[in-house]
Amino acid sequence: MNEELLQMLTTGQVRVVFTKRTNGIIRNLLGTLNRTLIPPEQYTTLSTVLASRNPNLVVLWDIEVNDWRSFYISSVIKLFPV
């Protein structure tokens, strides 16, 4: 994950529009890695996500569905902080 995206995710919320690799559907999510916006019981998973070494895969907390989601950087159509 690039540093600019990581900074946006850890400090706030990011709207991501991307194409799902599995079926080609365009997906829209509001995500974060900001600890204050993630339920405390998910902190263990957050630590694992932040330690991830795959620079192409982004895992984040989807604020709208209250669950972890992921996408590949190469599938992003639009990305902007909220």
N, C-alpha and C positions, 0 to 999 in steps of 0.2 A: 504494500500500500504506500502510495507516495506521501511525503511528509505534509504537504499542504492539505490533502484530504484528511489525514489523521488529525491534524490540528483542528480542522472544522468540526470533525465528529466528536472529538474529546471536549471541545468547548461549547458546543451547541447542537442544533438540529440541522440536518441536511436533507433536502428534497432530492431524490434520485429517480430518474426515469431511465429504464434500461430494457433491453431485450432479453427475455429468458432463453438460455441456451437449450433447454430441454424441448421447448415447443414453439419458440419464436414469438410468443406473446409479449407485447409491451407492458411492462409493469411499472408502477409508480409507488414509491414508498417514502415515508418520513422517518429517517433513522438518526441514531446517535450512538456515541460511546461515552457520553457524559454521565458519569457515575450518579449524579443527582437526579437523573431522569430514568435510571434503570432500577428496578426493584432490588432491594438488598439481597434477596435469595438468589439473584442472578450474578452476584459479584464474582463468584468462583469462575463462572463461564467467562465473564469479562476479562479476568486475568489471563485465561487461556487464549482468548481472542487477541488481546494486545501482544501476546508473545508469539503469535503466528508468524511464520517465516515465508508464507506464500505471498509474494508481492502483487500477484495478479488477482487474488481473491480477497474481497472485502466482506467481513462479517460485521454486522451491526444490529443494534436493538431497534426493531420496528415499533415505533411509538403508537401507531394506529392499531396494530393487532397484538401488541404486547408479547412479542416473541422474537427470537433471533432469526435473522434472514441474511442471505449472502448474495453477492453478484460479482461478476468478473469485470474488471476495469475496462476491458476491451468491448464490453456490451453496453456501456453507458452512452445514452443519447444526450442527456442533459443532467447537470448536477449543480445545485446552488444552495447556499446557506439560507436558513429561514430566520 
